[in-house]
């Protein structure tokens, strides 16, 4: 059985993609592979830091390396995946580093399009794989805090449509777009939708944030792949919603409704 990365590589080759391996922290390792590219789509990101990969290294320095390679290649557009909640006053280190990366893109001299998606779901989504597993196996679903913090789930295929659709769209030049689904949901409501779709009746246990913080602190210090970090906890507790009028009007993308998208994803037919 091939691993997930190998299967993804085979799929990309089947679509006619040419693959090369590089290190985003070593500009020389991938600069030669992008010669002649008209557009540079930069998706590299991490959700927790390791000793050999910090937010500053990957999000900021990695983006600067990608910008340098795009400039040498003569790319006409640099498309960057940021995140909803990014800003100079952001509380989390993740969002602060994404803001610094955005600033590098904006001041690079290249034409750009920046995307800030809310929570993305689809095949491979770690959050939704975890929630599906909990709903399937656990009689009681743990929820951090009151569960009323909101997010605006968007299908990975709708995000991909925004990326591909912006490249030939003059309206999208030097623009920043917030991306989200048609409706927002509390974390409690997201669990309810999953339970309904999966045909399960589950109770919720709301764990006080004060009790979760020390667990997150220990997790990020003792585990190579933390269950939860303090940075992730801070992001989770803030609403992650946006206005998607520009996404609809300028990019022409009408996002699928969350319940329908989850049904399609589970059936393997999500666009």
Secondary structure, 3 states (H helix, E strand, C coil): CCCHHHHHHHHHHHCCCCCCCCCCCCHHHHHHHHCCCCEEEECCCCCCCECCECHHHHHHHHHHHHHHHHHHHCCCEEEEECCCCCCCCCCCHHHHHHHHHHHHHHCCCCCEEEEEECCEECCCCHHHHHHHHHHHHCCEEEEECCCCCEECCEEHHHHHHHHHHHCCCHHHCCEEEEECCCCCEEHHHHHHHHHHHHCCCCEEEEECHHHHHHHHHHHHHHCCCCCCCHHHHHHHCCCECCCCHHHHHHHCCCCCCHHHHHHHHHHCCCC
